[in-house]
């Protein structure tokens, strides 16, 4: 009989004597206990690696770019070099379509913590979606993290070991973005002109992503002109006549539908390629 098997082999025991019967019953009871314990241990190990923590979902994870870098320079959201600077500070990720959402998922914030590797700390870190990841294997949701973000999930001193794993499973959940006093930025697209205005919008607290953007000319016009989602975090407006600055911009968040107006955020004499900072931001929430 193999030690790892719980199948009983056919065995012949002479039960002519009561002591022989008692010995067989003791042997059989011991065998059942051993098999039962073996099953419990195996189930415990499966539970430890596959059962989700409450409120978390399961995803796959890889990393790209330099080991301690910020993945791609800007990526499919159009944030350019800002991904490596505060407040993003390289804690960014490319998301599969379930996260990227055709670009409308740009700016969404997620807590992630890796599982199934001894180098995983088990402590969550927050990352921002700044790029698009290809679909990966059978993962319904996939994070392709910057080298910095991937290593941040490791036990202290084990970042290199964790990155060497290459592919991991992680738990993730959506959280409120909090940029710590930084207000919303509008980076004017280099191709903008008096008839065409496009801007990358970044650092929105709370939801982090947008469903609607409108522009109001100034100083006398009161009509809100709907902007179109162009790509990534870029929104655009084509006009049949010259647009008159300053521009106020109204934002509506994707997840909770909150609205905010950045009054006269794009001044007279605005220039393509420049970044303009609003005086306002959405309220960050501790509960999401």
N, C-alpha and C positions, 0 to 999 in steps of 0.2 A: 504494500500500500504506500503511495506517495504521500509525503508529509503535507503537501499543499492541496490534496484532494479531500473532499468531504463525501465522496461516493463510497458506499459500503461494498466491499467485495464479498462474494458468496463464500462463507466459511462454515465448516462443519465442526460442531462442538458436541462432545458426548455429555449429555445431561443426566447421566445415570446417577450422579452423586450431587446432592444439594449444593456442596461447596463449588462445584464446577459451574452450576447455574449462577450462583452469586458472583463468581469471578467474571463471567461474561457480562452480567448486568453492569458491574462497576466499570469495565472496559468500555462498554457502549456509552455510558453516561459521560465518561471523560472525553470520548471522541466528539460527542455533541457539543460539550462546552468549548473544546478547542476550535471547532468549526465556527461556532457562534461568535467567539471572540474575533476570529479572523475576519468574518464578514463585517463586524462592527468597526474594526480598524480601517478596513477598506472604505466603508461608507463615510467615516469621519474624514479621511483624506480627500475624497471627492467633494464633500461639503466644504472643506476649507478652501478649495481652489475655484469652485464654480458658483457657489451661492452668492448673490449680490447683496451688498450692504443696502439697508433700507434707503430709498430715495435715489439710488445710483443705477446707472445702466452700464452695459458691457460694450466695449469697443476694442478694436485692434489699434496698435501703435507702432510706428517706425520713426526714424529721424533722418534728417537730410541737412546738407550744407556742412560747414566746418564743425568739428566736435564741440567747440565752445562758441559757436556763432549763432546767427539769427535766421538760418535757413536760406531763403531767397531774398534778394534785395527788393523788398516791396511786394513781389509776387502778384497774384491775380486780383488783389484788392486795390493795388495802386498806392500803397502807403510809402513806397520807395525807401529811402534810408532811415525813415522814422522808426522802422521796426527794430533797429539796433540801438535807438536812443531812448532815454526816459520820456514818457512813463512806461513805454512798452518794454524796453530794456531786454530785448531778445526773448522774452517769455511769450513766444508766439507759436502758431501751428497752422499748417495747411489742413483743411477739412475736406472730407469726401462730400459728395453732393448733398447728403442728408444734413450736413452742417453748413456747407458753403451756400446752398440755396440760390444758385444762379448769380451769386454776388451779394444778394440781400442779407446773407449771413455774415458778411464782413463786419468785424467789430464785436461779434458775440463773445461772451466770456464764459469759460468753463473751468471747473475744478476737475483735475485728473489725478489719479494715483494708480501706479502699476501694481500688478499682482503676479504671483507664480514664479518669481525670481528672488533668490536670497538677497540680492542687492537692492531690492525695492524697500523703501523706507515705510511704506504704508501711509505716509502723510500726504495730503492733497496739496497740489500747487495750482495756481491759476494761470491759464493761458488765454490768448486772444486769437480769434480766427483772422488771419491776414493773407491767406493764400488758399489755393485749391489743390486738393490731393487727388490723384487718380484713384479709382476704385481698386481695392486691394483684396484679392482672394474672395473668400466668402463673407468678409466683414460687412455687415449692414451699415456700420458707422466706423470710420477710420480717421485717426489723427496722425498726420505726418509732422512730428514736432521738430522744432529747431534743436540743434545739438545741445544748446544751453537748457532748454526746457526739459528735454529727455533726461539729461543728467541730473536735473533738479529733483527728480522723483527718487533718487538713490539715497541709500544710507550715506552718511558723511564719509567721504573718502572713497566711495565706491562708484562714482559717476562713470569713470572709464570702464569699469567692469560691466556696468549696466548697458552702456552704449555698445559694448562688444556683443551683447545678446542680440542686438539688431532689431528683432521683432518681439513684441510683448502684447499681452492683454492688459487692459486697464479698466477701471471703473471711472465713470465721468458723470457730471451733472451740471446743468446750466446754473449760473450764478449772476448776480448783479455786478455790473462793471463799476469800479470805483477808481478814478484816476487821481485821487488825492489832491484836490484843489486846482487841477488843470481844467480849463474850460474848453469848449468845443473849438476845433480848428477847421478852417476852410482853405484848402490849398487849390488855388485857381489853376485850371488846366492851361498848359502852354499854348494851346490852340484857340483860346478864347479871344473874342473881339467884340466890338459894339453890337453885333447882330447875333452872336453865339456866346453863351456863357456856360461853362462847365466847371465843377468843383469836386474835389475829393473831400469828404466829410469824415472827421475822425475824433476820437476821444469822447464819445457820448457815454456818460454815466448811465447806470440803470440797464435798460435792455441792450444797449450797445449797437443795435442794428435798426434800420429805418424802413418804413413802408411807404412814406410819402414825403415829398419835399416841394415847397412852393416858394416863389420869389415875388417880392413886391418892390416896384420901382419907387423912387422918391424924387423930390420930397412931397409932391402933391398927389400922386396917384395912390389909390387905395385898393386897387384890384390885385388879387393874388393870382399869379400865373403858375400853373402846374409845371413842374420840372419832370423830366423823364429819367428813369433809371437807365444809365448808359452801360456801365460795366463795373464790376467790383464795387468799390465805395464811391464811384463817380456818378453824379447827377448832372443833367444838362438841360438847357433851354435854347431852342432855336426861335428867333424872333424875326418878323417881317420888317421890322423897323428898329432903329437904334434904341438900345436899352438905356434908360436914364438912371445913373447912380445918384445917391447911395442905394444899395440893395439891402432890404431886410429879407431874412430867410426863415421860413417856418418849417419845423421838423415834426414828423409824427412817427413814433416808435412802432416797430413791427410786432412785438410780442404783447405789449400791454396797451398800445394805442394812446400813449401820453403825447401831449403837444407842447412845443416850446418855440418861442420866437426870438431870434437873434436880430435885434433892431439895428439897422444901418451898419451891419457887420462888414459889408464890402463898401469901402468909401469911394467918394469921387476921386478920379485919378488912379483907380485900381490898375494893377498891372498883371498880365499873364505870368504864371510861374511863381507869384508871391503867395505867402500864407498869411491869412488874417484870423486873429483870435477873437472869439465872441467874449462878452462879459458875463455869459450865463452858461449853465449846463443843467442837465437833468439831475434829479436827486438820486444819489446812490442809496440802495436799500440793503439792509442787513438780512432781510428775508426775501427769498425769490421763489 
